[in-house]
C-alpha cells in the first residue's frame, strides 16, 4: 500500500512518525509525508499548511499553560482547514491508498472521510482520554478513580470541547458542505475506528481498562535514524556524572528557566551539565556560563542520554521516553501542551520528580537534582521502565497493528498470535 502521513512539521512529531514510516517502508509499503518539505529523508510533498506551524512555534515559545493550548488550537485548526481544501488533489496526485494521521492534527480525518479512504490515528504525543476516566493530559492531576475526580476530568473535557468549538467554524462549514455527520459534542467521534496507536507504553501510563478496542499502547518509536547529524564538543565531556537538560523545541523561549538550571548546577561542581536551548534565544542572552556547563542550541539527545545520570526536561513525551529507554530518571518542569500529563505519569510511576514553573528557584531545583541522584527509587523505577520498553518492541507492534487494521497480509515472520 502507499501510506500518506500527516503530522505537524515539528521534530517532536516528525521524529517518531518518520521512525514509524521507516518500519512500514521496511515491510514494502510506500510512504510519503504530505504537507512537509522535509521528512528526515523520506519522500515528502510540501504544502501551505506547514507554514502555520512555524508561526505557532514563534508565538508560543514564551507562553505556558492554557495560553499555549489556546494559541496552538487556533493554529492547528487553521492548518486543518487548509489541509481539507487541498487533500483530494494531494491524495490523487500522490496515489495514496490510506492515511496515517497524527491525532494532534485535529479533524484532518474529515478529509479521509469525505474521500472514503481508510485512515489510522497515531499519537506521537500523549494520547487524550476522552472518557474522563483518567485526567486530561493538559493537567498534572493525579489519577484518582473517585466519582468526584472523574466528574472533574469530564468538566475539563467539556471546557475543551467548548474551546475547540469556538475556533472550529471553518471546519464545521466544511463538514456541512461535504454532507458528513459529526457529533461535535464528542471529541472522539471522528477518531479512527480501525486503529488508534499510541507510542506511550502501557507500563508508563495510568492504570486503566477503559480504552476502546481499537486503541493500542505500543512503545517508543525510536530507531536512531533520520536525525540531523549535529556537531557536539564531545571532547569537553569529563566522563563524570552528567546532567542533560532540555526544554524541548517549542515552549523553550524562557531565559529565566535556563538561567535557573545553570545556577542550580553551579551548586553541584561534581556534576557536568549539557544544556540544549533550541533556536528561540541566543546563548548570550542567558548570561555567564559555569565552568561545569556546556550550552548548545541543538544536542544529539539520544547519544547524550546514554551517558546521563539525570535528565532535566519540560516533560515532552519524546524526551521522557528517550530517557526511560536509557533508564535515566527525570526532573520534570512541565510548561504546556501534554507536558503536565506526562509529568503526572512520571510522578505516578516514580521515575523522577516533578515541579512547576511557579515553584522553580535555584535552591529548589538544586534540591530536586540531589533527591533524584541520591534516592535509588527513581533510578530503579526508570530501569524497570527501560526493561518494559525494550520488551514492548513499540515500532514493530505499531506496524503490526496498522497492517492488521488496513487488512494487509501479515509480513513474513509475523506470528499468528501477533496479528
SEPA-122049 format. One record per residue: x, y, z of N, C-alpha, C, CB in turn; residue in one letter. Coordinates in steps of 0.001 Angstrom, whole numbers, plus 500000, padded with zeros to 6 digits. Glycine has a CB too. Example, Ala and Ser with C-alpha at 12.3 -4.5 7.8 and 13.67 -1.06 7.14 Angstrom:
<recs>
513190494310507800512300495500507800513200496700507800511308495527509046a 512850497750507080513670498940507140512900500030507870514084499402505725s 
</recs>
This chain:
<recs>
500840498810500000500000500000500000500877501243500000499049500004501216x 500320502340499534501001503616499656500317504400500771500983504407498303x 501097504747501790500571505359503001500996506817503066501049504600504252x 500011507698503191500279509120503324500237509526504790499271509941502507x 501296510137505267501396510579506655501119512081506736502796510247507240x 500347512462507745500119513876508017500386514124509491498669514306507627x 501341515009509773501627515393511155502234516789511142502588514365511851x 502192517496512278502831518820512333504314518723511990502654519450513729x 504802519724511283506198519736510823507117520213511950506359520648509572x 507120519450513044507900519753514241508652518487514612506988520255515430x 509883518637515057510717517461515298510094516496516294512074517885515793x 509391517001517301508769516135518292507692515243517726508197516952519382x 507178515597516555506190514760515879506809514044514681504992515607515428x 507658514751513945508287514140512776509211512980513157509070515188512002x 509980513128514232510926512068514584510235510732514837511720512469515812x 509214510679515704508551509382515903507751508922514690507638509456517098x 507103509859513989506281509446512849507142508949511690505400510608512382x 508312509548511483509175509056510417509791507713510795510275510076510104x 510039507498512083510516506172512507509459505115512215510872506170514016x 508197505433512488507113504503512181507003504278510683505784505023512734x 507160505349509913507096505227508452508209504314507937507199506619507789x 509406504440508510510506503567508076510217502102508411511827504006508734x 509570501859509546509210500483509904508226499904508891508604500434511322x 507300500715508415506334500259507408506989500158506037505126501210507347x 507902501073505756508635501026504494509445499725504402509568502259504360x 509987499279505530510757498029505557509882496809505264511436497862506917x 508570496992505369507623495913505056507053496075503649506478495886506088x 507764496847502831507442497007501409506248497909501127507184495673500812x 505878498743502093504871499765501832505566501029501347504020500053503101x 504926501747500447505409503074500074504903504083501095504949503460498634x 505714505077501403505307506119502349505590507485501752506039505958503705x 504773508454502124505007509837501721504425510742502802504372510143500315x 505169511776503169504696512752504146504098513929503393505849513218505093x 502813514153503636502089515226502969502206516517503773500611514843502773x 502247517624503089502365518950503709503663519053504519501142519235504620x 504727518504503974506009518529504663507124518737503646506232517224505465x 507962519738503887509080519998502977510285519143503312509466521464503019x 510277518553504497511371517685504911510831516667505890512533518496505539x 511122515392505635510628514318506499511764513362506829509459513558505824x 512868513923507313514008513120507756514474512152506683513650512354509011x 514489512615505445514999511816504349513978510959503640516057510963504841x 512747510902504127511684510134503483510989510993502431510664509624504529x 510281510360501493509543511138500486508566512107501152508783510195499529x 508527513321500638507650514333501234507154515276500150508386515124502350x 506005515873500412505384516804499475505037518078500237504108516179498803x 505662519198499927505371520433500662503960520924500390506375521518500296x 503473521705501322502139522281501161502001523503502035501048521255501500x 501020524352501775500886525613502512500593525429503985499806526440501905x 500067524278504378499674524090505774500852524133506738498953522780505927x 502031523717506273503168523614507188503635524983507690504322522899506500x 503341526039506956503787527366507370503137527809508674503491528376506283x 501921527335508930501215527747510137501915527237511403499771527243510097x 502542526064511316503242525518512470504461526372512818503666524069512200x 505177526830511806506318527718512054505854528976512774507026528089510728x 504692529467512374504120530652513021503812530360514488502837531110512287x 503259529169514764502918528810516137504158528723517006502165527489516171x 505223528105516493506450527945517268506993529297517697507505527186516459x 506937530270516798507401531619517153506530532237518243507407532526515913x 505228532022518139504287532714519011504222532157520431502931532662518408x 504431530848520611504169530240521916505434529975522727503422528952521731x 506597530351522223507845529945522869507980530445524304509007530437522066x 507322531562524635507438532103525990506135531962526781507847533568525931x 505143531282526219503864531111526900503889529866527772502717531028525884x 502825529666528551502698528468529372501228528157529606503436528641530716x 500953526928530054499619526525530460498574526674529373499207527306531640x 497412527190529750496289527307528824496540528308527705495051527699529574x 497437529281527936497759530235526870498397529499525685498713531349527398x 499269528531525988499872527725524930498797526933524202500941526776525506x 497910526300524963496869525459524379495936526256523488496075524773525469x 495503527419523953494598528251523158495215528651521825494212529495523937x 496456529103521887497132529539520659497353528365519719498476530207520990x 497761527232520269498039526061519443496773525549518763498666524952520288x 495659525540519467494411525063518871494008525913517674493291525062519911x 494170527210517795493825528098516676494693527798515456493989529577517089x 495982527598515698496888527327514591496593525961513971498347527394515065x 496435524944514812496200523584514316494911523505513515496152522590515478x 493839524111514001492572524059513269492635524901512002491420524536514158x 493394525981512023493611526736510791494373525912509777494361528030511078x 495335525138510259496091524262509367495190523159508815497300523649510104x 494330522620509676493386521593509209492475522136508112492538521070510381x 492022523374508271491181523994507236491904523990505891490800525443507636x 493187524348505898493977524347504669494127522942504112495350524957504917x 494352521971504989494511520578504559493232520070503907494891519681505753x 492084520335504520490817519820503995490539520334502583489667520207504922x 490922521577502316490679522149500991491538521494499913490942523643501015x 492743521109500280493690520626499274493915519119499285494992521305499467x 493353518413500268493654516991500419493225516140499220492988516470501658x 492050516342498633491680515486497495492726515507496378490333515923496936x 493184516700496022494195516799494967495515516186495416494406518262494562x 495869516370496694497110515830497239497080514296497213497336516344498681x 495966513713497604495839512253497625495882511683496213494535511836498322x 495167512325495288495150511840493904496530511950493265494124512623493074x 497177513084493450498471513306492806499530512329493299498936514730493048x 499412511914494562500418511025495143499950509579495242500804511519496510x 498743509303494721498193507947494667498240507253496027498953507118493641x 497744507961497020497746507463498392496564506515498597497687508638499404x 496834505356499209495784504363499475495133504533500841496356502973499367x 495906505012501822495394505180503183496200506277503859495472503842503996x 495606506891504879496256507988505594496607507571507019495351509231505613x 497792507955507461498235507777508840498293509169509449499637507034508928x 497410509446510397497205510813510876497639510988512321495752511202510733x 498392512021512578498745512424513936497483512967514601499902513495513939x 497145512466515789495930512933516463495983514420516797495706512137517733x 497182514991516879497293516429517152496709517245516007498760516824517384x 496783516727514775496222517438513630494703517222513614496875516951512289x 494058517806514587492639517541514862491755517800513639492164518403516029x 490897516827513374489884516855512312490441516732510900489106518116512409x 491733516440510752492243516162509404491572514916508824493780515978509430x 491103514040509708490428512813509261489147513087508491490115511937510446x 488583514291508630487375514618507878487635514542506381486865516013508257x 488856514878505981489214514762504568489212513320504108490574515379504315x 489708512416504955489683510995504616488256510473504567490503510188505623x 487420510944505482486010510526505484485322510973504203485270511101506712x 485580512202503761484987512711502541485457511917501325485321514183502370x 486746511544501310487311510782500195486970509297500280488819510957500156x 486465508876501451486130507473501692487355506578501516485009507023500747x 488476506986502131489661506140502142490005505810503600490866506842501419x 490681504690503850490996504297505229491940505290505897491615502901505252x 491763505438507198492696506263507958492930505645509340492162507713508091x 494160505812509811494597505331511120495060506535511920495737504256510996x 494771506549513206495278507612514064496475507126514873494175508120514998x 497464507993514997498671507714515776498904508890516727499920507482514838x 499278508575517954499565509618518953501044509618519307498714509411520228x 501855510439518597503257510606518996503366511376520309504046511333517894x 502453512327520533502333512992521828501447512121522719501742514446521678x 501295512512523964500495511723524889499042511673524415500581512306526314x 498478510482524403497102510303523946496107510931524931496793508806523761x 494982511335524415493946512004525214492868510995525598493321513201524430x 492474511013526861491408510121527339490076510855527256491683509641528804x 489306510537526226488035511220526001486935510764526962487585511000524580x 487166509661527672486137509141528572486092509897529893486374507669528835x 487189510557530260487251511224531548487626510298532688485945511862531843x 487949509044532387488315508106533448489665508488534054488359506662532903x 490583508971533224491860509486533721491931510981533429493068508733533070x 492800511726534106492815513185533953493184513618532539493788513801534940x 492654514744532089493056515300530797494555515563530772492284516596530501x 495167515364529614496624515468529509497129516888529727497079514976528158x 496255517881529701496672519268529891496736519658531358495730520194529162x 496494518705532237496547518951533670497468517929534334495131518896534288x 498122518338535411499032517442536123498345516754537293500246518211536618x 497026516619537198496268515999538270496660514531538447494773516118537994x 496679514033539680496936512608539886495738511780539433497253512322541367x 495996510525539122494926509623538691494176509105539906495493508444537859x 492904509466539993492035509001541074490758508451540452491717510153542092x 490196507437541064489011506788540493487728507122541249489207505288540475x 487769508150542079486558508560542786485596509234541811486900509513543959x 484341509258542170483332509914541330483648511400541176481920509728541930x 484139512014542265484472513441542218485599513703541218484875513947543617x 486603512827541218487731513014540306487290512867538859488845512014540619x 486470511860538576486014511659537198485098512792536751485288510316537064x 484300513309537666483446514458537334484311515673536990482488514793538514x 485398515871537751486329516973537477486978516783536102487420517058538583x 487383515551535799488001515264534499487043515588533360488435513789534421x 485797515173533524484817515361532446484425516826532291483569514519532710x 484465517563533379484210519007533285485298519680532456484137519645534694x 486553519226532631487647519774531828487477519415530362488996519266532340x 487007518208530085486751517813528698485657518685528088486352516323528622x 484632518983528878483555519851528391484099521246528071482414519946529439x 484994521750528899485598523059528640486438523031527370486459523497529830x 487180521939527181487992521811525976487103521731524737488898520571526066x 486007520992524843485069520879523721484531522251523333483904519933524080x 484204523045524340483711524404524086484807525267523460483206525052525396x 486039525132523951487164525900523436487398525578521958488436525611524259x 487368524295521612487559523885520221486401524375519360487691522352520117x 485204524326519912484037524793519170484134526244518766482805524590519980x 484770527062519610484883528493519333485804528793518166485374529216520554x 486731527883517852487716528165516806487619527202515620489110528107517390x 486540526415515578486435525398514518485364525717513482486144524050515131x 484971527000513392483911527373512457484153526926511026483733528844512476x 485314527218510428485565526795509038485538525274508862486911527328508572x 486006524542509860485972523080509784484531522585509810486777522453510943x 483715523184510640482296522799510695481588523132509385481589523508511869x 481976524238508788481391524596507493481765523565506440481854525998507053x 482990523077506486483432522026505561482568520774505729484928521683505796x 482320520393506973481520519198507254480118519337506680481447518939508764x 479533520505506885478178520727506376478159520667504852477634522085506861x 479130521294504226479178521312502766479449519923502200480245522289502285x 480254519127502935480600517785502468479513516762502767481897517339503098x 478541517139503564477464516219503896477870515133504869476945515594502657x 478863515427505722479318514448506708478520514599508001480831514613506986x 478523513547508793477858513562510090478921513523511181476866512366510232x 478958514552512023479929514633513106479211515025514389481056515645512772x 479489514297515459478954514651516769479944515594517436478698513380517651x 479717516896517306480668517885517798480773517868519317480271519269517325x 479788517320520005479824517256521465480746516143521967478418517049522012x 481147515245521068482017514124521428483325514255520648481322512747521134x 484383514658521334485659514898520660486267513624520068486637515522521628x 485791512472520492486340511220519974485542510663518796486391510192521077x 484510511383518370483582510808517388484218510523516035482422511732517194x 485302511234515691485925511023514387487255510263514480486149512357513710x 487629509852515694488839509029515845488661507739515042489124508709517359x 489733507287514411489665506089513566489067504908514316491056505722513052x 488132504239513651487558503009514216488423501799513866486115502797513702x 489372501990512960490255500886512564491377500684513580490851501151511171x 492084501758513889493173501668514870493551503056515347494404500953514270x 493861503127516629494384504334517263495590503873518070493292505070518174x 496764504320517677498011503779518193498777504856518936498863503199517061x 499206504552520155499990505484520962501385504918521176499299505762522320x 502398505784521053503749505315521332504029505248522830504763506218520655x 503083505684523657503243505571525105503110504110525520502199506448525849x 504097503546526200503961502157526655502969502056527807505327501594527086x 502254500953527884501269500762528951501931500853530321500559499406528795x 503176500429530419503875500418531703504133501820532237505185499679531572x 504039502841531377504240504222531807502927504953532023505073504965530792x 501853504450531468500562505139531529499886504895532871499647504676530382x 498827505673533134497964505377534272497303504020534054496894506491534467x 497074503300535134496402502006535016494930502230534705496567501170536316x 494451501534533680493056501691533264492692500572532309492818503072532601x 491440500172532356490959499126531439489825499636530555490487497897532230x 489708500959530448488544501541529786488779501898528324488114502761530522x 489990501691527802490296502162526458489465501437525405491776501982526165x 489095502116524314488311501466523252489111500341522592487877502502522189x 488407499431521963489049498223521436490090498518520369488009497298520871x 489950499622519634490911499924518565492141500675519073490233500740517478x 492169500974520382493296501711520950494400500736521353492844502555522170x 495659501102521042496796500237521368497944501051521953497271499475520119x 498358500721523193499663501161523672500713500335522921499799500993525248x 501803500938522561502876500154521946504155500371522744503081500548520445x 504922501323522352506176501677522983506820502723522108507106500437523182x 507913503324522535508509504452521813508851504119520362509755504912522527x 508650505100519502509017504970518083510437505513517903507994505738517151x 511418504732518318512823505126518192513536504111517310513512505230519591x 514277504598516327515120503689515560516525504248515339514472503392514225x 516786505434515911518121506016515812518487506523514433519119505021516231x 517503506642513542517784507064512168517070508373511855517358505973511167x 517500509002510756516763510129510204517018511475510848515351509846510289x 517770511519511925518000512800512593519259513467512028518132512600514127x 519239514789512031520391515529511527521632515212512355520110517041511542x 522742515073511681523999514883512390524453516224512920525079514251511473x 524664516297514223524979517564514880526415517568515375524017517822516044x 527044518719515231528366518897515823528211519082517331529107520114515186x 529008518355518085528955518484519544530374518331520091527986517417520180x 530752519145521062532119519086521616532300517903522578532448520400522347x 532303516715522013532417515522522850533672515556523716532421514271521983x 534709516204523219535964516230523958535854516995525275537046516842523106x 534793517807525422534618518578526659533948517781527772533807519815526377x 533381516631527450532790515792528490533900515215529357531928514658527872x 533699515293530650534736514865531590534705513372531875534594515618532881x 533580512727531578533437511321531916532830511101533287534763510646531845x 532626512183534052531982512092535356530471512140535225532463513212536267x 529743512179536348528272512241536297527801513449535490527685512300537723x 526861513212534587526401514271533686524883514433533777526818513963532231x 524444515688533787523022516026533748522725516609532376522633517033534893x 521771516005531687521340516551530400520054517331530623521136515419529334x 519968518546530060518789519389530251518316519941528917519093520539531228x 517004519856528710516386520415527505514952520793527836516436519403526310x 514523521934527323513126522355527469512380522208526155513046523807527959x 512859521309525287512142520991524065512402521963522935510691520942524341x 511526521913521928511735522692520707510646523738520460511810521766519526x 509659523828521348508561524784521106508472525819522223507217524040520978x 508078525412523436507934526377524533509266526470525273506776525961525513x 510280526942524552511639526964525088512273528349525015512501525973524344x 511438529380525105511959530740524979512115531476526295511075531527524097x 512063530738527417512155531362528735513608531391529198511276530610529760x 514260532530529063515656532636529508515776532441531013516240533995529113x 514738532826531766514801532683533222514907531219533630513572533319533873x 514251530332532886514320528908533201515732528387532962513301528113532358x 516324528755531833517684528310531540518683528858532565518088528745530126x 518496530108532970519388530684533982519277529934535307519069532170534192x 518051529541535655517846528794536898518533527429536838516344528617537174x 518426526767535688519085525468535527520599525620535676518739524847534149x 521164526627535018522599526845535106523034527140536538523012527983534191x 522297527999537225522663528375538595522541527185539547521779529531539085x 521527526354539327521349525175540183522501524201539999520013524476539875x 522927524003538757524035523078538513525365523654538978524114522732537034x 525460524994539061526681525601539582526912525221541041526618527118539440x 525841524812541730525952524360543115526463522922543207524603524475543809x 526524522242542065526934520833542038528199520717541185525785519912541472x 529306521091541743530546521100540974531018519702540595531623521799541755x 530460518693541251530823517315540905530070516816539688530560516392542078x 529085517604539204528286517228538045528648518096536850526788517346538358x 528464517537535670528616518317534447527243518466533795529634517645533468x 526965519661533320525678519946532676525852520108531181525041521207533268x 524989519454530418524838519753528995523440520335528829525055518464528083x 523352521573528387522082522287528264521797522591526799522104523592529092x 520698522060526294520258522327524926519155523379524987519756521015524214x 519369524533524310518439525655524460517543525888523253519203526898524738x 517771525192522135516929525397520965517288526654520190515493525459521378x 516387527057519311516681528151518381515921529441518662516380527711516995x 515189529503519777514370530686520038515155531834520649513234530327520946x 516243531522521365517035532572522012518517532336521716516775532602523554x 519323533368521936520763533273521756521426532887523077521338534606521225x 522475532079523028523176531718524268523629532939525071524381530852523945x 523970534026524370524435535222525053523377535830525972524873536244524042x 522097535584525640521013536129526454520936535488527837519696535948525739x 521491534311527971521374533583529226522320534127530279521641532112529006x 523476534634529840524422535200530787525615534288531031523731535490532090x 526327534511532145527546533746532431527272532241532496528164534216533750x 528225531475532004528097530016531973529076529415532970528353529456530538x 528594528619533932529506527979534881530520527086534167528717527158535903x 531639526876534790532702526078534160532302524623533958533961526140534999x 531306524142534708530884522742534569529704522578533616530518522175535927x 529455523581532755528299523541531853528719523694530395527302524638532223x 528019522996529533528147523129528085526789523542527551528646521796527415x 526727524654526815525463525104526224525533524946524715525157526581526606x 524501524319524151524400524172522697522967524503522279524801522720522238x 522810524895521028521457525142520514520717523821520322521511525926519178x 521385522864519702520803521545519486521806520498519915520391521342518006x 521300519417520475522180518386521009521810517025520426522107518353522548x 522794516141520300522498514751519910521897514029521113523794514009519400x 520615514229521313519951513854522562520044512361522868518505514263522508x 519798511525521870519818510082522114521185509628522620519453509320520834x 522240510150522022523588509748522407523945510289523792524608510235521368x 523542511525524103523867512112525395523121511423526540523544513595525385x 521886511009526294521124510346527346521756509005527744519683510131526889x 522488508402526843523195507158527183524279507404528224523813506531525926x 524731508651528354525796508998529289525274509735530518526838509844528594x 523977510091530523523433510962531564523061510206532833522221511689531039x 523160510918533965522686510393535250521287510891535567523642510786536373x 520948512085535061519639512701535265519290513494534014519628513619536536x 518002513563533696517523514420532615516580515467533189516814513587531511x 516941516737533047516032517830533380515230518129532118516810519114533899x 513914518046532196513093518072530992511807518845531191512776516671530552x 511276519365530085509967520004530059508844518971530130509820520855528800x 509193517695530219508232516586530230507550516413528883507182516809531308x 508266516730527803507792516330526490507868514816526376508614517011525370x 506894514207525745506832512749525753508056512112525112505587512281525042x 508544512666524001509691512057523344510927512072524234509985512771522042x 511208513207524859512383513284525726512255512333526902512586514711526228x 511071512253527489510875511358528636511019509897528214509489511592529272x 510421509515527094510549508129526640511984507809526248509615507866525458x 512689508772525662514090508539525328514929508399526592514632509678524455x 514588509150527648515271508997528931515007507614529521514819510091529916x 513750507210529500513389505911530074513996504763529278511869505759530127x 514135504939527971514773503914527144516200503658527608514765504329525666x 516830504676528205518192504533528726518213504337530241519021505754528358x 517033504234530861516977504043532307517389505271533097517845502898532696x 517185506475532518517615507725533151516428508380533864518223508698532097x 516525508665535168515430509350535878515357510820535495515609509219537397x 514229511453535800513972512805535310513655513787536434512832512783534321x 513981515048536164513430516187536902512565516923535897514569517130537527x 511256516909536112510310517421535119509811518810535499509125516462534966x 509831519715534491509308521080534648508316521308533506510477522171534637x 507086520817533611506130520953532504505734522400532273504885520121532774x 505512522724530989505170524100530616503772524168530015506199524660529622x 503465523322529027502168523378528356501940522145527515502064524622527491x 500923522203526637500532521072525796500244519851526678501645520747524752x 500791518674526300500566517448527067501578517254528183500601516257526151x 502472518209528382503558518048529342503064517847530779504465519250529285x 502016518548531244501520518253532590501067516800532747500370519181532928x 500441516243531711500006514845531775501172513881531808499121514521530599x 502218514171531038503420513332531066504068513418532440504427513760529962x 504151514631532975504734514813534308503941514057535366504795516302534665x 502614514048535234501791513315536195502112511823536161500298513542535906x 502456511310535007502820509893534896504221509635535448502741509436533434x 505120510607535319506425510492535970506238510364537480507321511715535633x 505377511207538034505105511149539471504424509831539844504227512340539900x 503495509375539013502730508148539278503639506923539272501611507976538234x 504543506860538308505453505713538181506759505914538950505764505457536713x 506935507106539544508098507438540359509407507200539605508084506624541644x 509427507648538363510672507588537593511450508892537708510377507281536120x 510971509809538510511616511087538704510766511964539590511881511768537372x 511093513254539621510345514213540432509806515307539529511233514814541555x 508789515988540011508085516990539210507988518288539996506674516490538805x 508209519406539305507958520714539887507195521547538864509290521414540312x 506996522809539151506262523691538236507032524993538077504817523966538755x 506697525743537042507407526993536778507284527973537938506881527634535507x 506125528010538588505941528978539665506715528606540929504472529108539989x 507186527359541012507981526932542169509470526839541844507485525585542674x 509813527128540601511175526896540144512121527985540646511215526825538620x 512964527630541610514027528504542096515329527720542033513737529016543555x 516432528427542153517740527767542117517862526754543249518874528806542210x 517467527159544440517576526275545593516691525038545446517208527026546863x 515448525259544985514506524147544837514982523158543787513119524668544469x 515450523664542659515924522767541605517167522013542057516220523552540321x 518049522676542752519242522014543271518870520865544203520133523020544004x 517863521098545036517392520052545954516803518868545201516351520620546917x 516035519151544154515427518071543370516499517230542667514444518650542332x 517518517883542152518606517149541495519272516203542495519654518134540896x 519528516712543687520128515875544728519222514700545077520417516706545982x 517918514976545174516959513915545518516969512795544486515546514493545639x 516957513155543213516931512136542169518239511351542131516663512778540808x 519356512023542403520660511359542358520886510439543552521764512392542298x 520335510787544700520652510039545926519594509026546326520855510992547055x 518367509174545828517309508214546154517270507154545060515916508923546299x 517652505912545352517730504883544305516382504498543715518384503657544854x 515292504891544378513952504529543878513740505020542452512861505109544791x 514147506236542177513901506829540855514704506117539772514249508324540865x 515971505847540048516789505114539086516253503697538891518255505071539549x 515865503040539982515342501670539882514071501623539046515067501097541278x 513170502586539274511918502602538519512152502954537056510941503591539141x 513089503864536799513425504183535410513976502955534698514446505333535348x 514759502154535402515311500944534787514246499870534574516435500387535650x 513247499830535451512121498925535212511384499309533930511151498941536410x 511197500606533750510564501073532503511460500795531317510245502577532577x 512765500935531484513710500631530407513507499188529932515178500849530883x 513385498262530867513181496855530520511829496662529837513274495968531779x 510769497308530367509438497178529782509402497729528365508406497892530646x 510101498831528131510143499438526801510850498515525823510845500805526846x 511953497926526254512683497008525377511812495814525001513977496528526055x 511053495313525967510196494153525712508977494514524862509740493541527031x 508555495772524933507355496187524191507567496184522693506922497562524628x 508787496469522234509104496457520793508122497349520033509061495004520228x 508053498612520458506997499516520029506818499675518541507238500816520594x 507897499893517803507770500134516364507201498924515642509122500500515768x 507686497754515985507211496546515315505735496298515605508040495338515747x 505351496477516874503944496262517248503047497294516572503770496332518785x 503489498550516525502690499591515865502494499268514390503361500970516019x 503554498827513711503436498452512301502501497260512135504817498126511712x 502575496300513064501653495158513024500202495629513083501941494190514188x 499924496528514024498541496986514230498026497744513010498450497881515481x 498894498527512399498478499274511209498154498315510071499576500268510774x 499013497341509855498752496367508790497471495593509055499927495397508651x 497281495205510293496067494470510648494829495326510396496116494025512122x 494886496605510814493731497487510664493412497770509203493974498790511395x 494430497746508345494225498028506929493985496760506117495418498773506372x 493969495617506801493685494363506102494829493889505236492466494515505258x 496051494287505608497216493865504838497669492501505338498368494907504944x 498044491623504410498516490296504801499733490428505700498852489441503560x 499816489566506706500918489615507656502261489543506940500799488477508667x 503222490357507438504540490317506824505247489025507183505377491521507256x 506216488670506412506941487419506613507542487374508004508035487250505555x 507344486245508690507925486069510009507034486514511145509196486799510085x 505887487150510840504989487582511904504186486400512418504050488694511410x 504181486206513712503468485077514312501967485332514286503946484834515759x 501212484249514176499749484380514149499236485068515399499089483008514005x 499868484775516550499407485346517807499581486856517863500139484711518955x 500461487384516993500708488826516977499732489572516097502110489105516515x 498975488877515298498097489523514331496880490127514997497666488536513271x 
</recs>
